[in-house]
């Protein structure tokens, strides 16, 4: 809900005077978020220590899975534009899931934020971590070189989603150029099969064949230029993310995570429907970043812990009053 509505609701349930308004809540929230960010100063954005000593550590637990995805909010000072927020979720067999979020243009070192999330879940230096993302350049850069005992996986859902769009073009071409359209549809189906089994080299060769077929001058299909452009973009996408393409079929048979579906629900939870670009609410990047820090801390059950650490003697909420306590902290 908006800051104005939040102030009204707080006044309904708490003995608060008129001095509490939307600006007060926003300023307090920003102050809390800055203090949260301040605790990351000096933290490392990568694993530290000597690799020679990692083998002497106790046997680590099951791998930690960390998924990252992006969402868009409407920009406050230019309502025709949007800016991206990055949201992620870390899942460990030993600890409860942890959520995080940030605005990349505001956070100058997102790796240390991600590293602290992993450490809060009991990560050891010799423990395997699986990173999943949709392959966007900024997300791939944030993951790489962070952690040596890690595996980077391209989200299968985003791969199939792009292939589905390409197949729709091929089906449309069948109406005007039946032979070529049918050939392209078969090539794209084979491309999906090879990618499912981790053979990105053969998949790239088939996409190149598709590009050649779609560039034939005799084709009368009206959307052939858009089709050719999408094929070229898909080739670049697979080529850039080839190190992140595993044998999806094998992982699926062993019940390993191959999609960022669990992150999609996190995006909906952290960046609520009212906040997204299709709605009327507008944000500044700094304001959205501050909201993300307080929101994820609340979802992780850590906001009251921050206040108890910052202000010794701060009353600890019992289970029954936890929700009301979080409301008071946000105010």
N, C-alpha and C positions, 0 to 999 in steps of 0.2 A: 504494500500500500504506500501511498505518497507520504511525505513527511507531515503535511498538513493533517491528513487523516490519522496518522499515528499520534500526533499531539492531541487530537480530539478524543481518541480512544483512551489514551493514558489518563486524561482528565476525568473520564467517566469512571475509571476503576481505582484511581489513586488520588490521595489528597495533594494535588498539585495546583499551584497558583497560575495566574494568567501569564506570568513571566516565561513559562515554558511554551514555546511555539516551534514552528517548523524550522526556523533558522537555528534555534538553540539545539534541537535534536541533531540537525545536520552538522553543526560545529562540534558537538560532543562526539558524534560518531567518527568524524574526520580525525579528531584528536586521538581517539582510541586506536584507529587504524594506523596512524603515524607511529604510535608507540609500538604497535605490533611489528610494523616494518623496521622500526629502529632496533628491535631485538635481532634482526637478521644481519645487521652491520658486523662485518668481521667474520661472518660464517663462510665456510668454504662451499663452493658450488660443485665440488667433485670429491671423490674419495681421497682421503689423506693417509699418510703412513707408508710403510715399506711393504711392497707386495711379497717380499720374502717371509714376512711374519704372518701373513694371512693364513698360510697353511697350518699354523700352530693354533689358530682359533678353534673354539668348539664347533662341532658339526652344525651348520646352519639349518634353519627350518625350511619349509616349502618356499618356492619362489614367490616374490612379491610382484603383483601385476599392477602396473600403473598406466592408465589411459588418459590421453589428452585430446581435447576437442575445442573448437572455437564457436563463439556466438557473436551476434552483432546487436549493438544498441544504437539508438538514434542520437545524433550529436546535438548538443544544446545550442551552440553558437552558429551552427549551420544545419538546419533541420533537414536539408536535402541530402546530407551525408550521414554515413554510419561509421562506427569504429568497432574494432574487434576486441572481444574479451576472451581470454584463454581460461578454460575450466578443466579441471582434472580430478581423478579419483584414484586412490591407491588402495588395493585390496590385498590383505595378508591373511593367511590361515590362522595366525596367532593373535592378531589384533583386530579391532573393529575398523571398518573402512574409514579413510580420511579424505576429505575433500579440500581442494584449494582453488584459487582463482586469482587472476591478475590482469591488468591492462598493460600490454607489452610496451607501449609508448611511455608508461609511467614507471614500470619496474625495470631498472637498468640491469638487474642480474637475476632473472627468474630461476636460474639453476640452483641457487642456494635455497630458494623457497621450496623447490621440489626435493632437494636433498634433506631439508629439515623434516619434511613430511615423511620421507622414507625412514629417517632415523627415529621418528616418533613411533614408528611401527616395529621398532626393534631390529632394524636392518643391520647385518654384520657385513664387514668388508668382503668376506668370501661368499656372500649369499647371492644367488641369482635374482636378477630383476628383469622383468619383461615389460618393455615399453610398447604401447600401442598408440598409433595416431593415424590420421587420414592422409599423411604424406605431405602436408603443406610445408613449404620451405621453413617458415618460422618455427613450426613445431619440431621438425626434424633437427634443426639447429640446436634447439633447447635440449634435446635428448642426447645427441651424440657427444662423445668424449666426457660424459659425466661420470660414468661408472664402468669399469672394465669387465665385471662379471655380469654383463647385461645382454639381452637379446632385443632387437628392435624389429617389430612386426607391423607391416602395413595392414591397416584395417580392411578385412575382406569385404565388408559391406560397401565401402566406398569404391572398391574395385568393381564389384558387380553392378553398382548403381551407374557407373560410367558406361559399362558394357551394355546395360539395358537401354540407355539413351541411344547408343550407337546402333543397336539392333532395331530400334524403332525407325531410325533413318533407313536402314536396309529394307525393312518391311514396306516402307513408303516407296522406295525405289522399285520394288517388284511390280507396282502398278504401271510404271512407265517403261522400265528396262528390266524385264522379268529375269533374264539370264544373269545379268550382272548383279542385280539385287539378291537373287538366290545364292549366288556364289559368295557375295559379301556376308550374307547371313550365316552361311556354313563356316566361313573363315573366322567370323567372330565367335561362333560357338566353340570352335576348336581352340581359339585363343583363350577362352574362359577355362576350358579343360586343362590346357597346359599351365595356366597360372594357378589353378587349384592344386596342381601337383608340383608347383614350385619351379617349373621350367620356364623362366622368364626369357631366356635366350630364344627359344622356339616361338614363344608368344610374340616377341618383338619382330621376328621375321614375318609372322603372319600379319601383324598390324601394318608392316611395310608393304606387304602384298595388297592389303586393303587400300592403302593410300594410292598405289599404282592403279588399281582397278577403278577407284573413284575419280581419278584424274583423266580418264579417257574422254576425249573431246566429243565422242558420239553420244554421250549420255544426255538424255533429255529431262531427267529428274530435276524439278524446280529447286529443290533444297540441296543440290549436290555440293555447292560451295560451302554451305554450313556443315554438311556431312564431312567433307574433306578436312575442314578446320578442326572439327571434333576428333577425327582420327589422328591428326597430327598432334593435338594436345594430349590425347591418350598415350601416344607413343612416347612423348616427352615425360609424361607422368610415370609410366612404368620404368622407363630408362633411368630417371632420377632416383626412383625408389627401389631399384632392383636389389640393393643389399638388404632391404627390409622384407623381401618376399620369401617366405618359407614354404615348405610343403604343407599347405593348408589341410589337405586331406588327411595327412598323417597326424597333424595336431588335433584335428576334429575327432579322429578315431580314439585318441588318447584323452579326450574331454578337456583339451587345453583351449584357452580363450583365443579366438581369432578375430573378434569384432570389438568395436568400442561401444556396443549397445549399452553397457552399464554406465558409460560416460554420458550418453545421450540423456539418460534419466537424471544424471547429476547436473547437466546443463539446465534441464527443466527445473530442477530443484534450486539451484544457485541463482540462475538468471531466470526469474519467474516470468510467466507469460506477459504480465503487465509491463515488464521491463524491456522486452525485445523490440526490434526496429519497426515492426509492423504496428505497434501501438503508439499512442500519443505522448507517452512519457519521454522526456529528453534528459540526457546526461552529459556532463563534462567527463573527459577521461579520468581526471583526478577524483571526481566525485564517485564515479562508478568503481574505481579501484578501491576507494575507501569502503564503499558498501560491500564489495566482494570480501574484503578482509574480515569485517565484522560478521557478515552472513555465514561464511564458511566456519568461522570460529564458533558461532552459535550451533550450526549443524553438527559440528564435531564435538559439541559439549565442552568446549575449551574456554569460552568467554568468561565464565565465572572463575575459572582457574587463573586467567590473566589478572583479574581484579584482586583475587586473593594474594597473588604473588606481588603485585604492584603496591597494594595497600595492606600491610600486615594488620591483622585484627579484623579485616573485613568479614562480615558474617557469612558463614558457609551455609548454602541452601540445602535443605533436606530434599528427599525425592519428591515429596508432595508439593513443595513450593518451587520446584525447579523452573517450571515454565514462567511463572510470575517473576522469579528472580532474574531470568534472562531479559524479560521486558524492562525491568528496572535498570539493568546494566546498559541496555541500548539507549535508554533515556538519559 
